[in-house]
Amino acid sequence: MKPIPLEDVEYLRAEGFDLTQKAKTLEFETFRQSNYAGTRGCLEEYEGYPCIFYVAVHRGSDVVGVVRKTLPSALGFTVTHLRLAPEWEERVRTIVANERCEEICTTALKKGFRGRNNFSCVLNLFRMAYHDAGASGTKFWLAPIEPPVLMHYVATFHFNFKAIGPAQEYLGAPTIPAIINLQEGFEKISKEDPELGEFMASRRPSSRKP
């Protein structure tokens, strides 16, 4: 099941101040709806972390979807600061120390682009993040994911995220720390949903620069 194209929506890496700020604003507004307590107009917990924003832009200017990916740095990843299951604590430390990892730390969608439309926004943004991960040699993604979203990713998209800790309060909502081996994950998608696997493997058409 590949996503249905959305009219007047293009998918970009946010390069430049204006598009990055719009991505942060959408993140903040979305998380505030889930009881995030911050007041600075951004997710304060991620300020200072090196990251890439992948954005869905509607009609040339309105950011309606965002996926934030944190890159490796001395700051580490926020998932590793959450409570992990005992059997995963040492394993995750070893993976982070020896393999290139990234963190998919937020996914946010504007009202009107959720529900059935999130298949298109989320999958297109994840495809961009996945291709960049492959180009950089990234082996694993870490991710803090709300329980119903994790279930949706696994059951609907066949994303092979594994829970590595219990649900716990984070950024205003119950959140499960998770990990995915990207090679194994892609193989599972291709096996369970060949059409989606083909979409994830394909290169997106060229888009304008923001």
C-alpha positions as CSV (number, residue, x, y, z in Angstrom):
1,M,0.0,0.0,0.0
2,K,1.8,3.1,-1.2
3,P,0.5,6.6,-0.2
4,I,-1.9,8.5,-2.4
5,P,-0.3,11.7,-3.5
6,L,-1.7,14.8,-1.8
7,E,-2.5,17.8,-4.1
8,D,-0.3,20.8,-3.7
9,V,2.0,19.2,-1.1
10,E,5.8,18.7,-1.6
11,Y,8.3,17.2,0.7
12,L,11.6,18.9,1.6
13,R,14.5,19.1,4.0
14,A,14.1,22.3,5.9
15,E,17.0,24.4,4.9
16,G,17.0,28.0,6.1
17,F,15.7,29.8,9.1
18,D,12.1,30.4,8.0
19,L,11.2,26.8,7.1
20,T,13.0,25.5,10.2
21,Q,11.0,27.9,12.4
22,K,7.7,26.8,10.8
23,A,8.6,23.2,11.5
24,K,9.4,24.0,15.1
25,T,6.1,25.9,15.5
26,L,4.1,23.0,14.1
27,E,5.9,20.6,16.5
28,F,5.2,22.9,19.5
29,E,1.5,23.4,18.6
30,T,1.0,19.7,18.1
31,F,2.7,18.7,21.3
32,R,0.8,21.4,23.3
33,Q,-2.4,19.6,22.2
34,S,-1.0,16.5,24.1
35,N,-0.3,18.5,27.3
36,Y,3.3,19.5,26.6
37,A,4.2,22.0,29.3
38,G,6.8,24.1,27.5
39,T,6.1,27.8,26.9
40,R,8.9,29.0,24.6
41,G,7.2,28.2,21.3
42,C,9.5,25.2,20.6
43,L,10.3,21.8,22.1
44,E,12.9,23.0,24.6
45,E,14.2,19.5,25.3
46,Y,15.6,19.3,21.7
47,E,17.2,22.7,21.5
48,G,21.0,22.3,20.9
49,Y,20.8,18.8,19.4
50,P,22.0,18.6,15.8
51,C,19.0,17.7,13.7
52,I,17.3,17.6,10.3
53,F,13.7,18.6,9.7
54,Y,11.8,16.9,7.0
55,V,8.7,18.9,6.1
56,A,5.5,18.6,4.1
57,V,4.8,22.0,2.6
58,H,1.3,22.8,1.3
59,R,0.9,25.4,-1.5
60,G,4.4,26.6,-1.3
61,S,4.5,28.0,2.3
62,D,2.3,26.2,4.8
63,V,4.2,23.5,6.8
64,V,1.6,20.8,7.4
65,G,3.8,17.9,8.5
66,V,7.2,17.5,10.1
67,V,9.6,14.7,11.1
68,R,12.6,15.7,13.2
69,K,15.7,13.5,13.1
70,T,18.5,14.0,15.6
71,L,22.0,13.2,14.4
72,P,24.9,11.6,16.3
73,S,26.7,14.0,18.6
74,A,28.3,14.2,22.1
75,L,24.8,15.0,23.4
76,G,23.6,11.5,22.6
77,F,20.0,10.8,22.0
78,T,17.0,11.6,24.2
79,V,15.7,8.0,24.2
80,T,18.8,6.9,26.1
81,H,17.7,9.2,28.9
82,L,14.4,7.4,29.3
83,R,13.8,4.3,31.4
84,L,14.8,1.2,29.5
85,A,13.9,-2.4,30.1
86,P,16.8,-4.1,32.0
87,E,17.5,-6.5,29.1
88,W,17.9,-3.5,26.8
89,E,20.1,-1.2,28.9
90,E,23.5,-2.7,28.0
91,R,22.4,-3.7,24.5
92,V,21.4,-0.1,23.6
93,R,24.6,1.3,25.1
94,T,26.6,-1.1,22.9
95,I,24.6,-0.3,19.8
96,V,25.0,3.5,20.3
97,A,28.7,3.1,21.0
98,N,29.5,0.9,18.1
99,E,27.0,1.6,15.3
100,R,25.9,4.7,13.6
101,C,22.5,5.6,15.0
102,E,20.0,8.4,14.5
103,E,16.8,9.3,16.4
104,I,13.4,10.0,14.9
105,C,12.4,12.2,17.8
106,T,9.1,13.9,16.6
107,T,6.4,13.5,14.1
108,A,3.8,16.3,13.9
109,L,0.9,16.9,11.5
110,K,-1.4,19.8,11.1
111,K,-5.2,19.3,11.5
112,G,-6.7,18.4,8.2
113,F,-3.6,16.4,7.3
114,R,-4.1,13.7,9.9
115,G,-6.3,10.6,9.7
116,R,-6.2,9.1,6.2
117,N,-3.9,11.8,5.0
118,N,-1.2,10.9,7.5
119,F,-0.4,7.9,5.4
120,S,0.9,10.2,2.7
121,C,2.6,12.8,4.8
122,V,4.3,10.4,7.2
123,L,5.4,7.9,4.6
124,N,6.8,10.5,2.3
125,L,8.7,12.1,5.1
126,F,9.9,8.8,6.5
127,R,11.1,7.8,3.0
128,M,13.3,10.9,2.8
129,A,14.7,10.2,6.3
130,Y,15.3,6.6,5.3
131,H,17.2,7.4,2.2
132,D,19.4,9.9,4.0
133,A,20.1,7.3,6.7
134,G,21.2,4.9,4.0
135,A,23.5,7.5,2.4
136,S,25.1,8.2,5.8
137,G,25.6,4.5,6.8
138,T,23.1,4.7,9.6
139,K,22.2,1.2,11.0
140,F,19.7,2.0,13.7
141,W,17.0,4.5,14.5
142,L,15.9,5.2,18.0
143,A,12.6,6.8,18.6
144,P,10.3,7.9,21.5
145,I,6.8,6.9,20.3
146,E,3.3,7.2,21.9
147,P,1.8,3.7,22.4
148,P,-1.1,4.0,19.9
149,V,1.3,5.5,17.2
150,L,3.8,2.6,17.8
151,M,1.0,0.1,17.3
152,H,0.0,1.9,14.1
153,Y,3.5,1.9,12.8
154,V,3.9,-1.8,13.4
155,A,0.5,-3.1,12.5
156,T,-0.3,-0.8,9.5
157,F,3.1,0.1,8.0
158,H,5.1,-3.0,9.2
159,F,7.8,-0.7,10.6
160,N,9.7,-3.2,12.7
161,F,10.2,-0.9,15.8
162,K,10.8,-2.8,19.0
163,A,9.9,-1.4,22.4
164,I,12.9,-1.2,24.6
165,G,11.3,0.2,27.7
166,P,7.9,0.8,29.3
167,A,5.5,3.6,28.5
168,Q,6.4,6.7,30.6
169,E,5.6,10.4,30.6
170,Y,7.6,12.4,28.1
171,L,6.8,15.7,26.6
172,G,3.3,15.6,28.1
173,A,2.2,12.2,27.0
174,P,2.9,8.4,27.6
175,T,5.8,7.5,25.4
176,I,7.6,4.2,24.7
177,P,11.3,4.2,23.8
178,A,11.9,2.1,20.7
179,I,14.5,1.0,18.2
180,I,14.6,-0.3,14.7
181,N,17.4,-2.0,12.7
182,L,16.9,-0.3,9.4
183,Q,18.1,-3.2,7.2
184,E,15.9,-5.7,9.0
185,G,13.1,-3.2,9.1
186,F,13.2,-2.6,5.3
187,E,13.3,-6.3,4.6
188,K,10.1,-6.8,6.8
189,I,8.3,-4.0,5.0
190,S,9.2,-5.5,1.6
191,K,8.0,-8.9,2.7
192,E,4.8,-7.8,4.3
193,D,3.8,-5.1,1.9
194,P,5.8,-5.2,-1.4
195,E,4.1,-2.1,-2.8
196,L,5.1,0.0,0.3
197,G,8.6,-1.6,0.2
198,E,8.9,-0.5,-3.5
199,F,7.8,3.0,-2.5
200,M,10.2,3.3,0.3
201,A,13.1,2.1,-1.9
202,S,12.2,4.5,-4.7
203,R,13.7,8.0,-5.1
204,R,11.2,10.9,-4.8
205,P,11.0,13.3,-7.7
206,S,13.1,16.4,-7.4
207,S,11.5,19.3,-5.4
208,R,12.3,23.0,-5.3
209,K,14.7,24.4,-2.8
210,P,12.9,26.1,0.2
